[in-house]
Amino acid sequence: MKKTAYLITLLMALFSFVALAKPTGSYKLVVEGFDWGAGVNKVILSLSDTTSIVNGMEYSVFASRKSTAGAIADDQSSGKRDVIGAYVSDENGNRVKTGKNITLVLMVGPQLPISSPIQYFRSKGNVWVDYQLTIVHAKSQQVWDTNAGKIMPLIDQFDLTGKYKLNDQLTMSYASFSPKIKKDKAPLIIWLHGGGEGGFDPTIPLLGNKAANYAAEPIQSIFEGAYVLSPQCPGAWMHNAQKISTHGKENDVYNEGLMALIKDYVKSNPNINPTRIYVGGCSNGGYMALKLILLYPDYFAAGYISALAYRSEYISDTDIQKIKQVPIWFVHSKDDATTIPDLTVVPVYKRLQAAGAKNVHFTYYDHVNDITNFYGGKGFQYNGHWSWVYLHENLPKTDFDGSLVKVNGKPVSIMEWMATQKKGK
């Protein structure tokens, strides 16, 4: 109640101030993906005149979050944003010495829901919210409250228009990235999202966690340029015909259509190297990645799987024999209470090892920590289910026994390892 009263007082004071202020201006949001999800980490203000000086301490930023998909808690629906930096920029937020825009850098973090343009609803998963800002400059009394759109620096490099017709009733959306480094043939990295990112907006799987990172320069440079394909399930990858999650006990309803989409995408992009197609995913997507490997063991050059949701009890010994030659790297956390490792990844890995798998690895973390020691704070732990935090940043380097994974005697990270995998090698 105290927090609500404070926000009401704060907003009333703001509205009183705005009434006396100069005519309003427009702004653009900058949205980026972080380890915990999407964040509005910058706002670009338009100016009537050029400037070369800015002081971020002179600006106050107030946020409002609304959604027709459901109610948002009071302490997450409105509040003040902290300005942690500012610089003169162009209209796209690039630094310049003199310009007609100012970019304010805003604090974001896993414990700051007011910073997110996306909200998770149990019945709908992650959805975009109506995210509005009011920015006030104390000295000039200038106000910016007209939203002129958003910039998504990495997401905007993806083609977000992909559609594949599964049947007469259903179409699957997908995002795709084409590498800047053009070679005769380039590998394809396929990412399959978790259960909260389904629907028909392919930006959600890229931002629901940091999945767009496979198109970022650090990972792209390892592969010397790679295509990235991010299909979006209309529901959840593990759904059976009754829309109930099957952890492998029954067949799901999406694997056939998904594989058709993948093959169609590869056919439509002849510069993809068919011997270097990699499939991975987290949770629901980890289930589906392993499902595709089980169904098409000769198609994929390697798999990379986090928070595996496929239950070992539903994988036959015959299936284990079929995939023991497929290079796979698992990533999981011991405290994952959603995809319990002793029911999923641990027995699957051990069964593959017992079957004679020579190129299957498993990085097993105690917890999922804030790898920046900044956004969540030193010692901050994410939900143990979120082992993809490590995966998206290419951090896994160790095997189940704690030893370093090596290729030709050289220690490698998971992406460095994957880049060396080739079908038929």
Beta strands, then each sheet from edge to edge (+ up, - down):
strand 1: 24-34
strand 2: 37-51
strand 3: 59-66
strand 4: 78-81
strand 5: 83-89
strand 6: 99-106
strand 7: 118-121
strand 8: 125-128
strand 9: 130-137
strand 10: 143-151
strand 11: 159-165
strand 12: 171-177
strand 13: 186-192
strand 14: 227-232
strand 15: 272-282
strand 16: 302-306
strand 17: 328-333
strand 18: 360-365
strand 19: 406-407
strand 20: 410-411
sheet 1: 4+ 3- 9+ 10- 1- 2+ 6- 5+
sheet 2: 7+ 8-
sheet 3: 11+ 12- 14+ 13+ 15+ 16+ 17+ 18+
sheet 4: 19+ 20-
end
